[in-house]
Amino acid sequence: MNIKNTKIPKNEYINLVIRIIVGFVFIITGISKIVEPAQFAREITNYDMMFLPLINLMAIILPWLEIVTGFLFVFGVRIKANTILLAAMILMFNFAITVAWARGLDINCGCYSNVAEQTVGFAKLAENFAMLIGLAFVFLFPNNKLSLEYFVLSESRIKQI
């Protein structure tokens, strides 16, 4: 049985729900880091994996990247490109979490900064892998009917007729 012939991948609502869930996770985490950039910089420092001069730069750029990518993903703008960006960030986070966990560090992952504390470990990796599965679904079965990009393109096509 070919999975692309089943009805589930063609359902645009599943695609939209995944976009909303994953996108809002990134929007919320990004906003929580922007509110307290110094705290987020300390949380990055706790991993002891990055050169000190890069930590402040990362603490400033990463939250904005999370917010912008999250919004674009939710609204359905360049879905495949944003799926790749979100997956790359999650893979980067998972690498850092796995290394910290393997080193026995009992630290806050820094994911939600001041909103909720979550230590590095299996629970955080499982949450991230669940989001990766959702991103893989959106990437492999792109259904953009419920997206801003589809709406704008449809409107411009109507005007041309």
N, C-alpha and C positions, 0 to 999 in steps of 0.2 A: 504494500500500500504506500503510495506516494503522499507524504505529509502535506505537500503543497496543494493537493486536491481535496483536502478535508475542509470543512466549513470554518473551523476555529481560526486558522490564519487569515481568512478573508473577512473576519468580523472586525470592522473598524472601531467598535466600542472597546474591545480588548486592547487594541493598540492605544487608544486614547486613555484608558484607565492606567496603563503602564506608564505612559508619558506623564500623566498627572502625578502619580505616586513618586516616580523617580525624580521628576523635575522639582516637585515641592520639597523633597528631601534635600536636594542641592540648594534650593532657594533658602530654605530655613537654616541649613548649616552655614551657608555663605553669610547670611545676615547676622547670625550669632557671632561669627568671627569678626565681622566689620565693627560691631559694637564695642568689642574689647580686643583691638589688635595686639596690644602688649601681652595680654593673656594668651592669645593664640600663638604669638612668637615664642613664649615660654613653653607652650605645649609642643611646638615643633622642636625646640631645643632639647626637651626631655628624651626624644628619640636618639639623640647623639649620633646622627647620621649625616648631618649637613654642615658645610662650612659656615662659620658664624656670619660672615658678611652676606650670605645668601638668605639667612633666616628672616630678616626684616623684609627683604624684597618678596619672599614667598608669603609672608604673613599679610602683605598688602595686596599682592596680585591674585593669589589663589581664591580668596573669598569673592572677589569681583568676577572672576572667571566662572566660579560655581553659580553665582546668581544669574549672570547673563546667559550662560549655557542652559541653566535650568528653565529660565523663562522662554527662551527660544524653543526648547524641547517641548514644553507644555503647550505652547501656542502653535507648534508645528511649522517652524521655519527651519529649512535645511535639516530635516530630521536625521538623515543618514550621517551627515557631518557632525551634528551634535551628539548623535549616538556614539560615534567614534571618540569624540572628546570626553564624554562622560565615562565611557568604558576605560579610556586611558587613565583618567583620574582615579577611578576605582581600583584599577590594577596597581597604580602607583601607591595608593593608600594601603592596599592589601599587602604589597611588598613590605612597606614600612611596618605595618602591624605585625606581620609574620616574623620579621627580623627582631622586633622589640620583644615579642612574645617568646621567641626562641632564646633570646638573651636573658629571659627571666625578669624583664622590666615590668614593674607593676605601676603603670602610668595611665593617665587619662589619654584616650586616643586623640583627643582634640577635635573630634568630628563635629560635636555640637557646642563646643567651647563653653559658654556660660549658660546654655539652655539645659543641658543634661550631661552628667558625667557618665562616661562609658569607658571601661578599661580595655586595653588591648587584650585580645584573646579570641576564643572560638566564636562567641556570640556575635562579635563585631564582624568577623570574617564571614560568618553565615549570612548576616544581614547584607553585606556587600556582595556576596555571591548570588543571593536572591535578586539583587538589583541587576547584576550582570546577566542573569538568565532573562530577565525582562528586557534588557537592552538588546540581547541577542535576538529575542523574538521580534522586537521592533525593527531591527536591522534586516533580519532574514525575511520577514513578511511585512514589508512596508505598505501600509495602507494609509494614505494621506488624505482620505476624504474628509475627515474631521480635523482639518488643519487650516491655519490662517493662509498658508501658502497656496493650498488647493483652492480656497475661497477666492483669493485675490486673482489667481490665474483663471478661474472659471468666470469671474466678473469681467476680466479684460477680454476673454474670448467672446463673451456675449456682446460686448460693445463693438467688437470688430465685425460682427455679423450684421 
